[in-house]
Amino acid sequence: MYITPSQTNLLSEWKLDGNSTDVMNAHNGTDTNISYAAGKIGQCAVFNGTSSKIVTANTTGITGTSNATFLCLIKTTAVAGTIFGFGAYVPSVSQWRGLAIITGGYLRFDIVNTNVPDNTTPINDGKWHVVGFGNNGTTHYIFVDGKAVKSGVLAATNTGAGAAVFGATSIGDGFLAGSADQGALWNRLLTDAEILAYSKDLLSNAEFFNLF
C-alpha cells in the first residue's frame, strides 16, 4: 500500500520503489551501485556501505535558516554512514545539511560545520524506523518514529545550493550500509501531529506501538 505524505510544501518524494524518481518534482536520482529489494512499502533502495549512493538533481533552494523537514524509512545495523543530505559538502567550509548515523547507532544532524547529536534512541537494530530532521529557523530537530528525540539551536546556515544525496555525502564519502524507503522533503517544518501521523502510516500499528 502506498502512503501519501502531506502535500503542503512537499518539494520532493522518492518512493524508491525500483527507481529513484521524484514523483513530485524533477529532482530525479542517479543511482550508483544501488540494488532494489522488497521494502517496507513496495521496494526499497539497498546501499552496500562502500560505494552506493543516489544523487538527485539540485534541491529547490532550501538555504540559510529556511524551514525544512525530511523523513524516510531506514533499516540498518550500521554504526556510521550518511542517510540523506543536501547542499555542497566541502570540508571546513561545508554548506551541507544532513542526517547521519554515528557510534552506537544514534543519529546526528549536521549543518555547515556544526551538529546536533542524539544519544537516546539508537536505530541500528535491523528493523524499519522512520527517521528524519527538521528545522524552524535556527532550532533543529532529529525525528525517530514519530517524535523529536533531540533538538538544538545552531546559528550556522547553509548558503550553498547543491544536490540531495541518499547514502553518502555529496563528495562521495560517509557511505551507508542499509536500506531506505519512502523519502520525502518539505520546505517547512511539519507539525508534531503531522510527523506522528505520517510515521504511524509508514509503520504498521503493531510495529509502531511496540516501539514505546
Backbone as JSON Lines, residues from 0, in Angstrom:
{"i":0,"aa":"M","n":[0.85,-1.2,0.0],"ca":[0.0,0.0,0.0],"c":[0.88,1.24,0.0]}
{"i":1,"aa":"Y","n":[0.6,2.18,-0.87],"ca":[1.36,3.42,-0.94],"c":[0.79,4.43,0.03]}
{"i":2,"aa":"I","n":[1.65,5.09,0.79],"ca":[1.25,6.09,1.78],"c":[1.48,7.47,1.2]}
{"i":3,"aa":"T","n":[0.47,8.34,1.26],"ca":[0.58,9.69,0.73],"c":[0.98,10.65,1.84]}
{"i":4,"aa":"P","n":[2.13,11.32,1.71],"ca":[2.52,12.31,2.72],"c":[1.73,13.59,2.56]}
{"i":5,"aa":"S","n":[1.82,14.47,3.56],"ca":[1.19,15.78,3.46],"c":[1.7,16.5,2.22]}
{"i":6,"aa":"Q","n":[0.79,17.03,1.41],"ca":[1.16,17.67,0.15],"c":[1.55,19.14,0.32]}
{"i":7,"aa":"T","n":[1.27,19.72,1.48],"ca":[1.55,21.14,1.68],"c":[3.04,21.39,1.77]}
{"i":8,"aa":"N","n":[3.57,22.12,0.8],"ca":[5.01,22.44,0.74],"c":[5.88,21.21,0.55]}
{"i":9,"aa":"L","n":[5.32,20.13,0.0],"ca":[6.11,18.94,-0.3],"c":[6.92,19.21,-1.57]}
{"i":10,"aa":"L","n":[8.24,19.23,-1.45],"ca":[9.11,19.52,-2.58],"c":[9.45,18.29,-3.39]}
{"i":11,"aa":"S","n":[9.78,17.21,-2.7],"ca":[10.24,16.01,-3.38],"c":[9.75,14.78,-2.63]}
{"i":12,"aa":"E","n":[9.46,13.74,-3.41],"ca":[9.06,12.46,-2.83],"c":[9.67,11.34,-3.67]}
{"i":13,"aa":"W","n":[10.55,10.59,-3.03],"ca":[11.22,9.48,-3.67],"c":[10.68,8.18,-3.06]}
{"i":14,"aa":"K","n":[9.81,7.49,-3.79],"ca":[9.25,6.24,-3.26],"c":[10.32,5.16,-3.13]}
{"i":15,"aa":"L","n":[11.36,5.24,-3.98],"ca":[12.43,4.24,-4.03],"c":[11.86,2.85,-4.3]}
{"i":16,"aa":"D","n":[10.85,2.84,-5.13],"ca":[10.17,1.6,-5.5],"c":[10.69,1.13,-6.86]}
{"i":17,"aa":"G","n":[11.93,0.63,-6.85],"ca":[12.55,0.17,-8.09],"c":[13.34,1.23,-8.83]}
{"i":18,"aa":"N","n":[13.22,2.5,-8.4],"ca":[13.99,3.58,-9.0],"c":[13.99,4.77,-8.04]}
{"i":19,"aa":"S","n":[14.75,5.81,-8.39],"ca":[14.85,6.99,-7.53],"c":[14.2,8.21,-8.16]}
{"i":20,"aa":"T","n":[13.13,7.98,-8.9],"ca":[12.36,9.07,-9.5],"c":[11.68,9.9,-8.41]}
{"i":21,"aa":"D","n":[11.72,11.21,-8.57],"ca":[10.98,12.12,-7.7],"c":[9.58,12.27,-8.3]}
{"i":22,"aa":"V","n":[8.57,11.8,-7.59],"ca":[7.21,11.81,-8.14],"c":[6.53,13.17,-7.98]}
{"i":23,"aa":"M","n":[7.18,14.1,-7.25],"ca":[6.6,15.42,-7.06],"c":[7.18,16.45,-8.01]}
{"i":24,"aa":"N","n":[8.5,16.44,-8.18],"ca":[9.19,17.43,-9.0],"c":[10.26,16.73,-9.82]}
{"i":25,"aa":"A","n":[11.16,17.52,-10.39],"ca":[12.14,16.96,-11.31],"c":[13.48,16.65,-10.63]}
{"i":26,"aa":"H","n":[13.45,16.36,-9.33],"ca":[14.69,16.06,-8.62],"c":[14.94,14.55,-8.65]}
{"i":27,"aa":"N","n":[14.98,14.01,-9.86],"ca":[15.17,12.57,-10.02],"c":[16.58,12.17,-9.66]}
{"i":28,"aa":"G","n":[16.73,10.96,-9.18],"ca":[18.02,10.49,-8.73],"c":[18.8,9.75,-9.82]}
{"i":29,"aa":"T","n":[20.13,9.76,-9.65],"ca":[21.02,8.92,-10.44],"c":[21.63,7.89,-9.49]}
{"i":30,"aa":"D","n":[21.4,6.62,-9.75],"ca":[21.83,5.55,-8.85],"c":[23.26,5.12,-9.16]}
{"i":31,"aa":"T","n":[24.05,4.94,-8.1],"ca":[25.38,4.34,-8.22],"c":[25.44,3.12,-7.32]}
{"i":32,"aa":"N","n":[25.56,1.95,-7.92],"ca":[25.67,0.69,-7.18],"c":[24.53,0.5,-6.17]}
{"i":33,"aa":"I","n":[23.34,0.84,-6.61],"ca":[22.12,0.65,-5.82],"c":[21.41,-0.6,-6.33]}
{"i":34,"aa":"S","n":[20.94,-1.42,-5.42],"ca":[20.04,-2.51,-5.79],"c":[18.69,-2.25,-5.15]}
{"i":35,"aa":"Y","n":[17.67,-2.91,-5.67],"ca":[16.32,-2.76,-5.11],"c":[15.81,-4.12,-4.69]}
{"i":36,"aa":"A","n":[15.16,-4.14,-3.52],"ca":[14.66,-5.38,-2.95],"c":[13.32,-5.09,-2.29]}
{"i":37,"aa":"A","n":[12.68,-6.13,-1.79],"ca":[11.41,-5.95,-1.07],"c":[11.64,-5.01,0.11]}
{"i":38,"aa":"G","n":[10.83,-3.98,0.18],"ca":[10.98,-2.98,1.23],"c":[9.82,-2.99,2.2]}
{"i":39,"aa":"K","n":[9.71,-1.91,2.93],"ca":[8.57,-1.78,3.86],"c":[7.28,-1.55,3.09]}
{"i":40,"aa":"I","n":[7.37,-0.72,2.05],"ca":[6.22,-0.42,1.21],"c":[6.68,-0.59,-0.24]}
{"i":41,"aa":"G","n":[6.28,-1.63,-0.9],"ca":[6.81,-1.92,-2.23],"c":[8.27,-2.31,-2.13]}
{"i":42,"aa":"Q","n":[9.1,-1.72,-2.99],"ca":[10.52,-1.99,-2.95],"c":[11.26,-0.89,-2.19]}
{"i":43,"aa":"C","n":[12.52,-1.17,-1.88],"ca":[13.37,-0.19,-1.22],"c":[14.74,-0.17,-1.89]}
{"i":44,"aa":"A","n":[15.49,0.91,-1.67],"ca":[16.85,1.01,-2.17],"c":[17.8,0.4,-1.16]}
{"i":45,"aa":"V","n":[18.75,-0.41,-1.65],"ca":[19.71,-1.09,-0.78],"c":[21.1,-0.5,-1.05]}
{"i":46,"aa":"F","n":[21.78,-0.08,0.02],"ca":[23.08,0.57,-0.04],"c":[24.14,-0.39,0.52]}
{"i":47,"aa":"N","n":[25.27,-0.51,-0.18],"ca":[26.25,-1.54,0.19],"c":[27.28,-1.09,1.23]}
{"i":48,"aa":"G","n":[27.3,0.2,1.58],"ca":[28.2,0.67,2.62],"c":[29.58,1.07,2.13]}
{"i":49,"aa":"T","n":[29.87,0.87,0.85],"ca":[31.19,1.2,0.32],"c":[31.16,2.1,-0.9]}
{"i":50,"aa":"S","n":[30.09,2.0,-1.7],"ca":[30.06,2.79,-2.93],"c":[28.66,3.19,-3.37]}
{"i":51,"aa":"S","n":[27.64,2.75,-2.67],"ca":[26.26,3.03,-3.1],"c":[25.84,4.45,-2.73]}
{"i":52,"aa":"K","n":[25.18,5.09,-3.65],"ca":[24.59,6.4,-3.37],"c":[23.56,6.73,-4.42]}
{"i":53,"aa":"I","n":[22.65,7.63,-4.08],"ca":[21.69,8.19,-5.03],"c":[21.87,9.69,-5.0]}
{"i":54,"aa":"V","n":[22.22,10.28,-6.13],"ca":[22.42,11.72,-6.24],"c":[21.29,12.29,-7.08]}
{"i":55,"aa":"T","n":[20.57,13.26,-6.53],"ca":[19.43,13.84,-7.24],"c":[19.81,15.15,-7.89]}
{"i":56,"aa":"A","n":[18.93,15.64,-8.74],"ca":[19.08,16.99,-9.26],"c":[18.99,17.99,-8.11]}
{"i":57,"aa":"N","n":[19.47,19.19,-8.33],"ca":[19.54,20.19,-7.26],"c":[18.22,20.34,-6.52]}
{"i":58,"aa":"T","n":[18.34,20.52,-5.2],"ca":[17.17,20.86,-4.4],"c":[16.73,22.27,-4.77]}
{"i":59,"aa":"T","n":[15.6,22.68,-4.25],"ca":[15.0,23.94,-4.71],"c":[15.3,25.1,-3.78]}
{"i":60,"aa":"G","n":[16.54,25.19,-3.33],"ca":[16.97,26.4,-2.62],"c":[16.6,26.45,-1.16]}
{"i":61,"aa":"I","n":[16.63,25.31,-0.46],"ca":[16.45,25.35,1.0],"c":[17.81,25.73,1.59]}
{"i":62,"aa":"T","n":[18.02,27.01,1.78],"ca":[19.3,27.5,2.26],"c":[19.09,28.48,3.41]}
{"i":63,"aa":"G","n":[20.2,28.93,3.96],"ca":[20.11,29.83,5.11],"c":[19.5,29.12,6.3]}
{"i":64,"aa":"T","n":[18.54,29.76,6.94],"ca":[17.81,29.13,8.04],"c":[16.38,28.79,7.62]}
{"i":65,"aa":"S","n":[16.15,28.66,6.33],"ca":[14.81,28.35,5.85],"c":[14.35,27.0,6.37]}
{"i":66,"aa":"N","n":[13.06,26.92,6.65],"ca":[12.49,25.74,7.28],"c":[12.51,24.53,6.35]}
{"i":67,"aa":"A","n":[12.63,23.35,6.93],"ca":[12.63,22.12,6.15],"c":[12.27,20.95,7.04]}
{"i":68,"aa":"T","n":[11.79,19.88,6.41],"ca":[11.6,18.58,7.07],"c":[11.96,17.5,6.07]}
{"i":69,"aa":"F","n":[12.71,16.51,6.54],"ca":[12.98,15.32,5.75],"c":[12.6,14.11,6.59]}
{"i":70,"aa":"L","n":[11.9,13.14,5.97],"ca":[11.55,11.9,6.64],"c":[11.72,10.73,5.66]}
{"i":71,"aa":"C","n":[12.16,9.59,6.17],"ca":[12.19,8.38,5.36],"c":[12.25,7.16,6.26]}
{"i":72,"aa":"L","n":[12.01,6.01,5.67],"ca":[12.17,4.74,6.35],"c":[13.6,4.24,6.17]}
{"i":73,"aa":"I","n":[14.2,3.77,7.27],"ca":[15.57,3.24,7.25],"c":[15.6,1.91,7.99]}
{"i":74,"aa":"K","n":[16.35,0.96,7.44],"ca":[16.65,-0.29,8.13],"c":[18.14,-0.55,8.01]}
{"i":75,"aa":"T","n":[18.82,-0.65,9.16],"ca":[20.27,-0.79,9.13],"c":[20.78,-1.38,10.44]}
{"i":76,"aa":"T","n":[21.99,-1.91,10.4],"ca":[22.72,-2.31,11.6],"c":[24.03,-1.53,11.69]}
{"i":77,"aa":"A","n":[24.17,-0.49,10.89],"ca":[25.41,0.26,10.8],"c":[25.64,1.15,12.02]}
{"i":78,"aa":"V","n":[26.89,1.52,12.24],"ca":[27.26,2.45,13.31],"c":[27.88,3.72,12.72]}
{"i":79,"aa":"A","n":[27.8,3.86,11.42],"ca":[28.28,5.06,10.75],"c":[27.67,5.09,9.36]}
{"i":80,"aa":"G","n":[27.53,6.3,8.8],"ca":[27.02,6.43,7.44],"c":[26.04,7.57,7.31]}
{"i":81,"aa":"T","n":[26.0,8.16,6.14],"ca":[25.09,9.26,5.84],"c":[23.77,8.71,5.32]}
{"i":82,"aa":"I","n":[22.67,9.15,5.89],"ca":[21.35,8.74,5.42],"c":[20.9,9.63,4.27]}
{"i":83,"aa":"F","n":[20.93,10.94,4.49],"ca":[20.44,11.88,3.49],"c":[20.98,13.27,3.82]}
{"i":84,"aa":"G","n":[21.23,14.03,2.77],"ca":[21.6,15.42,2.97],"c":[21.51,16.18,1.66]}
{"i":85,"aa":"F","n":[21.68,17.5,1.74],"ca":[21.68,18.3,0.53],"c":[22.56,19.53,0.73]}
{"i":86,"aa":"G","n":[22.98,20.11,-0.38],"ca":[23.9,21.23,-0.35],"c":[25.29,20.8,-0.78]}
{"i":87,"aa":"A","n":[26.22,21.71,-0.72],"ca":[27.59,21.45,-1.15],"c":[28.45,21.09,0.06]}
{"i":88,"aa":"Y","n":[28.83,19.82,0.17],"ca":[29.65,19.36,1.29],"c":[31.12,19.62,0.97]}
{"i":89,"aa":"V","n":[31.71,20.58,1.66],"ca":[33.12,20.92,1.46],"c":[33.78,21.0,2.83]}
{"i":90,"aa":"P","n":[34.77,20.16,3.14],"ca":[35.43,20.22,4.44],"c":[35.87,21.64,4.79]}
{"i":91,"aa":"S","n":[35.62,22.03,6.03],"ca":[35.98,23.33,6.61],"c":[35.06,24.47,6.17]}
{"i":92,"aa":"V","n":[34.43,24.36,5.01],"ca":[33.52,25.42,4.58],"c":[32.21,24.8,4.1]}
{"i":93,"aa":"S","n":[31.81,23.72,4.74],"ca":[30.68,22.93,4.27],"c":[29.39,23.73,4.22]}
{"i":94,"aa":"Q","n":[28.6,23.51,3.16],"ca":[27.26,24.06,3.07],"c":[26.22,22.94,3.12]}
{"i":95,"aa":"W","n":[26.59,21.85,3.76],"ca":[25.79,20.64,3.81],"c":[24.76,20.72,4.93]}
{"i":96,"aa":"R","n":[23.58,20.16,4.69],"ca":[22.58,19.96,5.74],"c":[22.14,18.51,5.63]}
{"i":97,"aa":"G","n":[22.37,17.69,6.67],"ca":[22.08,16.29,6.5],"c":[21.97,15.51,7.79]}
{"i":98,"aa":"L","n":[21.67,14.21,7.65],"ca":[21.42,13.3,8.75],"c":[22.34,12.09,8.61]}
{"i":99,"aa":"A","n":[23.04,11.73,9.7],"ca":[23.98,10.62,9.66],"c":[23.8,9.72,10.87]}
{"i":100,"aa":"I","n":[24.23,8.47,10.71],"ca":[24.32,7.53,11.83],"c":[25.71,7.64,12.43]}
{"i":101,"aa":"I","n":[25.79,7.62,13.76],"ca":[27.07,7.72,14.44],"c":[27.23,6.55,15.41]}
{"i":102,"aa":"T","n":[28.36,6.49,16.09],"ca":[28.68,5.4,17.02],"c":[27.51,5.12,17.96]}
{"i":103,"aa":"G","n":[27.2,3.85,18.12],"ca":[26.08,3.45,18.96],"c":[24.78,3.32,18.2]}
{"i":104,"aa":"G","n":[24.81,3.68,16.92],"ca":[23.59,3.61,16.12],"c":[22.66,4.79,16.31]}
{"i":105,"aa":"Y","n":[23.18,5.88,16.9],"ca":[22.38,7.09,17.1],"c":[22.43,7.96,15.85]}
{"i":106,"aa":"L","n":[21.61,8.99,15.82],"ca":[21.55,9.9,14.69],"c":[22.2,11.24,15.04]}
{"i":107,"aa":"R","n":[22.74,11.88,14.01],"ca":[23.31,13.22,14.18],"c":[22.86,14.09,13.01]}
{"i":108,"aa":"F","n":[22.41,15.3,13.34],"ca":[22.06,16.28,12.31],"c":[23.24,17.22,12.13]}
{"i":109,"aa":"D","n":[23.63,17.44,10.87],"ca":[24.75,18.32,10.55],"c":[24.28,19.5,9.72]}
{"i":110,"aa":"I","n":[24.79,20.68,10.05],"ca":[24.6,21.84,9.18],"c":[25.9,22.64,9.2]}
{"i":111,"aa":"V","n":[26.45,22.87,8.01],"ca":[27.75,23.5,7.84],"c":[28.76,22.72,8.68]}
{"i":112,"aa":"N","n":[29.42,23.31,9.66],"ca":[30.41,22.58,10.45],"c":[29.98,22.42,11.91]}
{"i":113,"aa":"T","n":[28.68,22.46,12.15],"ca":[28.15,22.24,13.49],"c":[27.14,21.1,13.42]}
{"i":114,"aa":"N","n":[26.78,20.56,14.59],"ca":[25.86,19.43,14.56],"c":[25.09,19.3,15.86]}
{"i":115,"aa":"V","n":[24.01,18.54,15.79],"ca":[23.21,18.14,16.94],"c":[23.23,16.62,16.98]}
{"i":116,"aa":"P","n":[23.94,16.0,17.93],"ca":[23.94,14.54,18.04],"c":[22.91,14.05,19.05]}
{"i":117,"aa":"D","n":[22.29,12.92,18.75],"ca":[21.38,12.28,19.71],"c":[22.13,11.15,20.42]}
{"i":118,"aa":"N","n":[21.79,10.92,21.69],"ca":[22.38,9.78,22.41],"c":[21.32,9.03,23.21]}
{"i":119,"aa":"T","n":[20.07,9.08,22.69],"ca":[18.97,8.47,23.43],"c":[18.28,7.34,22.69]}
{"i":120,"aa":"T","n":[18.29,7.37,21.34],"ca":[17.42,6.47,20.58],"c":[18.18,5.85,19.41]}
{"i":121,"aa":"P","n":[18.86,4.72,19.63],"ca":[19.56,4.07,18.52],"c":[18.56,3.49,17.52]}
{"i":122,"aa":"I","n":[18.95,3.47,16.25],"ca":[18.05,2.96,15.2],"c":[18.69,1.83,14.39]}
{"i":123,"aa":"N","n":[19.8,1.28,14.87],"ca":[20.54,0.27,14.09],"c":[20.26,-1.15,14.56]}
{"i":124,"aa":"D","n":[18.98,-1.45,14.82],"ca":[18.6,-2.78,15.3],"c":[18.14,-3.71,14.18]}
{"i":125,"aa":"G","n":[18.32,-3.29,12.93],"ca":[17.9,-4.11,11.8],"c":[16.42,-4.11,11.54]}
{"i":126,"aa":"K","n":[15.69,-3.18,12.16],"ca":[14.25,-3.05,11.95],"c":[13.98,-1.72,11.24]}
{"i":127,"aa":"W","n":[12.8,-1.63,10.63],"ca":[12.43,-0.39,9.97],"c":[12.12,0.7,10.99]}
{"i":128,"aa":"H","n":[12.66,1.89,10.76],"ca":[12.36,3.07,11.57],"c":[12.11,4.25,10.65]}
{"i":129,"aa":"V","n":[11.22,5.14,11.07],"ca":[11.02,6.41,10.37],"c":[11.96,7.42,11.01]}
{"i":130,"aa":"V","n":[12.9,7.93,10.23],"ca":[13.88,8.88,10.77],"c":[13.84,10.15,9.94]}
{"i":131,"aa":"G","n":[14.38,11.22,10.5],"ca":[14.42,12.46,9.74],"c":[14.93,13.61,10.56]}
{"i":132,"aa":"F","n":[14.92,14.77,9.91],"ca":[15.34,16.0,10.59],"c":[14.43,17.13,10.15]}
{"i":133,"aa":"G","n":[14.42,18.2,10.93],"ca":[13.65,19.38,10.59],"c":[14.22,20.59,11.27]}
{"i":134,"aa":"N","n":[13.87,21.75,10.77],"ca":[14.29,22.96,11.46],"c":[13.27,24.06,11.28]}
{"i":135,"aa":"N","n":[13.24,24.93,12.29],"ca":[12.4,26.11,12.3],"c":[13.31,27.27,12.65]}
{"i":136,"aa":"G","n":[13.81,27.94,11.63],"ca":[14.85,28.93,11.88],"c":[16.12,28.23,12.3]}
{"i":137,"aa":"T","n":[16.69,28.62,13.43],"ca":[17.95,28.03,13.89],"c":[17.75,26.88,14.88]}
{"i":138,"aa":"T","n":[16.5,26.51,15.16],"ca":[16.23,25.36,16.01],"c":[16.05,24.12,15.14]}
{"i":139,"aa":"H","n":[16.86,23.09,15.43],"ca":[16.91,21.89,14.61],"c":[16.48,20.68,15.42]}
{"i":140,"aa":"Y","n":[15.86,19.72,14.74],"ca":[15.29,18.56,15.4],"c":[15.71,17.28,14.69]}
{"i":141,"aa":"I","n":[15.86,16.21,15.46],"ca":[16.02,14.86,14.94],"c":[14.76,14.09,15.28]}
{"i":142,"aa":"F","n":[14.19,13.41,14.29],"ca":[12.95,12.66,14.49],"c":[13.22,11.16,14.35]}
{"i":143,"aa":"V","n":[12.63,10.39,15.26],"ca":[12.66,8.93,15.17],"c":[11.27,8.41,15.5]}
{"i":144,"aa":"D","n":[10.67,7.72,14.55],"ca":[9.41,7.03,14.77],"c":[8.33,7.93,15.33]}
{"i":145,"aa":"G","n":[8.21,9.11,14.73],"ca":[7.08,9.97,15.03],"c":[7.28,11.01,16.09]}
{"i":146,"aa":"K","n":[8.46,11.09,16.67],"ca":[8.67,12.1,17.71],"c":[10.07,12.69,17.61]}
{"i":147,"aa":"A","n":[10.22,13.9,18.13],"ca":[11.53,14.53,18.19],"c":[12.3,13.94,19.36]}
{"i":148,"aa":"V","n":[13.47,13.36,19.08],"ca":[14.29,12.75,20.13],"c":[15.42,13.66,20.55]}
{"i":149,"aa":"K","n":[15.68,14.72,19.77],"ca":[16.75,15.66,20.09],"c":[16.48,16.98,19.39]}
{"i":150,"aa":"S","n":[16.8,18.08,20.06],"ca":[16.73,19.39,19.42],"c":[17.91,20.22,19.87]}
{"i":151,"aa":"G","n":[18.25,21.21,19.08],"ca":[19.35,22.09,19.42],"c":[19.3,23.34,18.58]}
{"i":152,"aa":"V","n":[19.91,24.4,19.08],"ca":[19.97,25.66,18.36],"c":[21.35,25.79,17.73]}
{"i":153,"aa":"L","n":[21.37,25.91,16.41],"ca":[22.61,26.06,15.66],"c":[22.51,27.34,14.84]}
{"i":154,"aa":"A","n":[23.44,28.23,15.06],"ca":[23.4,29.51,14.37],"c":[23.88,29.41,12.93]}
{"i":155,"aa":"A","n":[24.62,28.34,12.6],"ca":[25.16,28.2,11.25],"c":[24.04,28.08,10.22]}
{"i":156,"aa":"T","n":[24.32,28.55,9.02],"ca":[23.35,28.44,7.93],"c":[24.04,27.87,6.7]}
{"i":157,"aa":"N","n":[23.29,27.08,5.93],"ca":[23.85,26.57,4.67],"c":[23.44,27.51,3.55]}
{"i":158,"aa":"T","n":[24.43,28.13,2.92],"ca":[24.16,29.14,1.91],"c":[24.37,28.63,0.5]}
{"i":159,"aa":"G","n":[24.89,27.41,0.37],"ca":[25.15,26.88,-0.96],"c":[24.1,25.88,-1.4]}
{"i":160,"aa":"A","n":[23.62,26.01,-2.62],"ca":[22.7,25.03,-3.17],"c":[23.47,23.84,-3.71]}
{"i":161,"aa":"G","n":[22.85,22.72,-3.74],"ca":[23.51,21.53,-4.27],"c":[22.55,20.38,-4.35]}
{"i":162,"aa":"A","n":[23.05,19.27,-4.82],"ca":[22.23,18.08,-4.98],"c":[21.83,17.5,-3.64]}
{"i":163,"aa":"A","n":[20.72,16.79,-3.64],"ca":[20.35,15.95,-2.49],"c":[20.92,14.57,-2.73]}
{"i":164,"aa":"V","n":[21.41,13.94,-1.65],"ca":[22.09,12.66,-1.77],"c":[21.56,11.7,-0.71]}
{"i":165,"aa":"F","n":[21.23,10.48,-1.13],"ca":[20.94,9.39,-0.21],"c":[22.18,8.51,-0.1]}
{"i":166,"aa":"G","n":[22.55,8.13,1.13],"ca":[23.55,7.09,1.34],"c":[24.98,7.53,1.35]}
{"i":167,"aa":"A","n":[25.26,8.82,1.18],"ca":[26.63,9.33,1.19],"c":[26.57,10.85,1.25]}
{"i":168,"aa":"T","n":[27.73,11.49,1.47],"ca":[27.79,12.94,1.33],"c":[27.94,13.3,-0.14]}
{"i":169,"aa":"S","n":[27.86,14.58,-0.44],"ca":[27.94,15.0,-1.84],"c":[29.34,14.85,-2.42]}
{"i":170,"aa":"I","n":[30.37,14.64,-1.58],"ca":[31.71,14.41,-2.11],"c":[32.05,12.93,-2.16]}
{"i":171,"aa":"G","n":[31.05,12.08,-1.87],"ca":[31.22,10.65,-2.05],"c":[31.96,9.95,-0.94]}
{"i":172,"aa":"D","n":[31.66,10.3,0.31],"ca":[32.17,9.52,1.43],"c":[31.03,9.34,2.43]}
{"i":173,"aa":"G","n":[31.32,8.75,3.58],"ca":[30.27,8.53,4.57],"c":[29.2,7.58,4.09]}
{"i":174,"aa":"F","n":[29.6,6.49,3.4],"ca":[28.62,5.59,2.79],"c":[27.81,4.83,3.84]}
{"i":175,"aa":"L","n":[26.55,4.61,3.51],"ca":[25.6,3.91,4.37],"c":[25.47,2.45,3.95]}
{"i":176,"aa":"A","n":[25.44,1.56,4.93],"ca":[25.07,0.16,4.69],"c":[23.68,-0.06,5.27]}
{"i":177,"aa":"G","n":[22.72,-0.31,4.4],"ca":[21.36,-0.5,4.87],"c":[20.36,-0.24,3.76]}
{"i":178,"aa":"S","n":[19.1,-0.1,4.13],"ca":[18.02,0.08,3.16],"c":[17.23,1.34,3.48]}
{"i":179,"aa":"A","n":[16.75,1.99,2.43],"ca":[15.93,3.2,2.58],"c":[14.67,3.07,1.74]}
{"i":180,"aa":"D","n":[13.6,3.67,2.23],"ca":[12.3,3.57,1.56],"c":[11.53,4.86,1.83]}
{"i":181,"aa":"Q","n":[10.77,5.33,0.84],"ca":[9.79,6.41,1.02],"c":[10.4,7.7,1.58]}
{"i":182,"aa":"G","n":[11.35,8.28,0.85],"ca":[11.92,9.56,1.27],"c":[11.06,10.73,0.85]}
{"i":183,"aa":"A","n":[10.94,11.74,1.72],"ca":[10.14,12.92,1.4],"c":[10.78,14.16,2.02]}
{"i":184,"aa":"L","n":[10.75,15.27,1.27],"ca":[11.37,16.53,1.7],"c":[10.37,17.66,1.53]}
{"i":185,"aa":"W","n":[10.18,18.42,2.59],"ca":[9.29,19.59,2.59],"c":[10.11,20.86,2.85]}
{"i":186,"aa":"N","n":[9.62,22.02,2.38],"ca":[10.28,23.27,2.73],"c":[9.52,24.0,3.83]}
{"i":187,"aa":"R","n":[9.1,23.23,4.8],"ca":[8.51,23.75,6.04],"c":[8.75,22.73,7.14]}
{"i":188,"aa":"L","n":[8.66,23.16,8.37],"ca":[8.72,22.23,9.49],"c":[7.34,21.65,9.72]}
{"i":189,"aa":"L","n":[7.2,20.36,9.57],"ca":[5.91,19.71,9.82],"c":[5.55,19.83,11.3]}
{"i":190,"aa":"T","n":[4.26,19.82,11.58],"ca":[3.82,19.85,12.97],"c":[4.08,18.51,13.63]}
{"i":191,"aa":"D","n":[4.08,18.5,14.95],"ca":[4.25,17.24,15.68],"c":[3.18,16.23,15.28]}
{"i":192,"aa":"A","n":[1.96,16.71,15.1],"ca":[0.85,15.82,14.75],"c":[1.06,15.22,13.37]}
{"i":193,"aa":"E","n":[1.57,16.01,12.42],"ca":[1.81,15.51,11.06],"c":[2.92,14.46,11.06]}
{"i":194,"aa":"I","n":[3.98,14.72,11.8],"ca":[5.1,13.77,11.86],"c":[4.65,12.46,12.5]}
{"i":195,"aa":"L","n":[3.89,12.55,13.56],"ca":[3.39,11.36,14.23],"c":[2.46,10.56,13.31]}
{"i":196,"aa":"A","n":[1.54,11.25,12.65],"ca":[0.57,10.56,11.8],"c":[1.25,9.9,10.61]}
{"i":197,"aa":"Y","n":[2.21,10.58,9.98],"ca":[2.89,10.02,8.83],"c":[3.75,8.82,9.24]}
{"i":198,"aa":"S","n":[4.39,8.91,10.39],"ca":[5.2,7.79,10.87],"c":[4.33,6.58,11.17]}
{"i":199,"aa":"K","n":[3.19,6.79,11.76],"ca":[2.27,5.69,12.04],"c":[1.76,5.06,10.75]}
{"i":200,"aa":"D","n":[1.57,5.88,9.71],"ca":[1.13,5.35,8.43],"c":[2.22,4.49,7.78]}
{"i":201,"aa":"L","n":[3.47,4.91,7.92],"ca":[4.57,4.17,7.29],"c":[4.86,2.86,8.0]}
{"i":202,"aa":"L","n":[4.68,2.83,9.31],"ca":[4.87,1.62,10.08],"c":[3.51,0.99,10.36]}
{"i":203,"aa":"S","n":[3.48,-0.32,10.49],"ca":[2.22,-0.96,10.87],"c":[1.89,-0.61,12.31]}
{"i":204,"aa":"N","n":[0.63,-0.76,12.69],"ca":[0.23,-0.45,14.07],"c":[1.04,-1.26,15.08]}
{"i":205,"aa":"A","n":[1.25,-2.54,14.79],"ca":[1.99,-3.39,15.73],"c":[3.42,-2.9,15.87]}
{"i":206,"aa":"E","n":[4.06,-2.59,14.74],"ca":[5.43,-2.1,14.79],"c":[5.51,-0.79,15.56]}
{"i":207,"aa":"F","n":[4.57,0.12,15.29],"ca":[4.61,1.44,15.91],"c":[4.44,1.33,17.43]}
{"i":208,"aa":"F","n":[3.44,0.6,17.88],"ca":[3.17,0.58,19.31],"c":[4.18,-0.27,20.07]}
{"i":209,"aa":"N","n":[4.87,-1.21,19.4],"ca":[5.94,-1.95,20.06],"c":[7.18,-1.13,20.31]}
{"i":210,"aa":"L","n":[7.25,0.07,19.68],"ca":[8.41,0.92,19.86],"c":[8.4,1.66,21.18]}
{"i":211,"aa":"F","n":[7.24,1.73,21.82],"ca":[7.11,2.58,23.0],"c":[6.67,1.77,24.21]}
